[in-house]
């Protein structure tokens, strides 16, 4: 405690201030005493000198008259004053001639004695000496005395004279030695000295006490309060400011300290909160965090780490994480220790339950204040579930590739914007002749005819199904395929999944059936066609007979008649050629091309080809065609076959229904009309036959289904018509309308419909 007190600021200030004040008081008191003593001494010397001069003056007359008795009486009278100790008159030989002490008269003084030594210590003795040099102090029996030697000069009254023996050249006749007691002055000086030192002591004590009180109350006490408040800042207690009623520098310091304390307290609280926050983050972060020292021992860890691996218990990280006896060959912690840089790696090990786990570890160095590495932090992210998902994903991907490659049809995955092939399956090579490596990265448009690529580039992006469409294999052989398109998204890229079905053989079989149906239709129309050809042939026969008769008779043929005959031959030859060309065009195989078609033109051509069949049976046709009908995308030849099939069915139904009856003028009639909506073109073909029973409406379009007698129908007409309409994304429905018989409604999508 003493050591602590001796090193305290208050002790240092007390010692420093006290010693300084004490020295100052001592110096001040000593100066006063010495100054007063000097003044008293000087005054005493001055007074004794004045007294000595007075004595000398009083003895002057007696000395001039050489009256020894008077001289001795004056000396005796003057010496009766209490303070005068001795009055002596000494001649030049040192003999005491007169003295208030009779015992001393005629004694010779020693030259080394006090009164004589003042002058005779010099060789030769000085002729004059100052008052201070002639003065002397001596102590006899404990009492203080002051003595002054006053020279007795040779004056005019003494030399020369009739009574004196002194020569005129003598300047000094003798000495007057006056000794006066200084007891009163010494007592006064001692009293002054004691009083001065007493006052100085009182002043010192009072001043020291005042300084101590002031320092304690206005310096030490506030400083202690500041020290206590400073210690409180670092504690968990709330900061309480130092309240000082001072406006001086200490008060200003207190205000500044209070402001600093509040700021420090706030920062301290924020730091504690941040520390707790970091501690919570360290403990509760979902990833595994551990701190490994230079010996690879886990010295700190969080809850997630302990939940996975258990408590470290002073073990090395490789023992805990991987149950190894030595460190890993590729250790990210060791790399961090070596190059002081962060590292990352993917690791596998065993949990505390022995379950295989996988994690990604990030390491970073931990350094001390001097910058030396002392540990490394491991932050591990558990990727066990991801690894399991990767395994399942790899198995799923393998199954996907197996399924993808085992699909019998060709499958393409395209970029939705560029139509480049991103992936395809193995059947692509069997269908098109290109290997997968050759197809990947190329455009699917290479499989279409060059003149059709721009059309299909648009259709592939907007249609869900296309087909059958014509494509070209690597060997240049054309095939027909149906494309089904599904939009999808892979890895953030919009894609199209296209499955291609080769329908070439199917279409060839259908074409054979269609061709057979055409031939059947042509056979049924043979008599009508023959009748149609007979008319122009008969006229040509007539013209040729007329020309033969004219030529055989030698009759000239006039220019006008020859012109009329030539025009007739040309007209009827064109008519016959048109009928034959129409039959040839109808009978040829369609090449499955899709092109813009005006439905009204198809209806008129079909009727023109089949009109004779209706005329000979007195069946009329009522037309209601919309002149603003939009076009559709189809093949006109195939659509013409659909119309002829419907006209044949209408003809047969009317013939069967009105057989044996007497019909009126409008009883045997076919109604043909067209109209359109925002997205469709609609065709209606209705007749005045018996209609279609509801029981068979669902089977009308089945192959080989017919209601006609045996030998009169194949049952393929409506089935073939249904297939042709479906090829162009159309629909056909059969119904019975009151007072009208059977009615077939066909719809096709408009070619100008962008949807």
Secondary structure, DSSP 8 states (H G I E B T S, - for coil): -HHHHHTSHHHHHHHHHHHHHHHHHHHHHHHHHHHHHHHHHHHHHHHHHHHHHHHHHHHHHHHHHT-HHHHHHHHHHHHTSTTEEEEEEEETTSBEEEESSGGGTT-B--TTSHHHHHHHTSSS--S---HHHHEEEEEETTEEEEEEEEEEE--TTTSS-SS----TT--EEEEEEEEEE-HHHHHHHHHHHHHHHHHHHHHHHHHHHHHHHHHIIIIIHHHHHHHHHHHHHTSSS----------SHHHHHHHHHHHHHHHHHHHHHHHHHHHHHHHHHHHH-SSEEEEEETTSBEEEE-HHHHHHH---TT-BHHHHHH--SS--SS-HHHHHHHH---EEEEEEEE-TTS-EEEEEEEEEEEE-TTS-EEEEEEEEEE-HHHHHHHHHHHHHHHHHHHHHHH-SSEEEEEETTT-BEEEE-THHHHHHS--HHHHTTSBGGGGS-GGGHHHHHHHHHH-SEEEEEEEE-TTS-EEEEEEEEEEEEETTEEEEEEEEEE-HHHHHHHHHHHHHHHHHHHHHTHHHHHHHHHHHHHHHHHHHHHHHHHHHHT----HHHHHHHHHHHHHHHHHHHHHHHHHHHHHS------EEE-HHHHHHHHHHHHHHHHHTTT-EEEEE--TT---EEE-HHHHHHHHHHHHHHHHHHHHHHSTTS---TTTSEEEEEEEE-SSEEEEEEEESS----GGGGGGTTSTT---S-TTS--S-HHHHHHHHHHHTT-EEEEEEETTTEEEEEEEEE-TT---
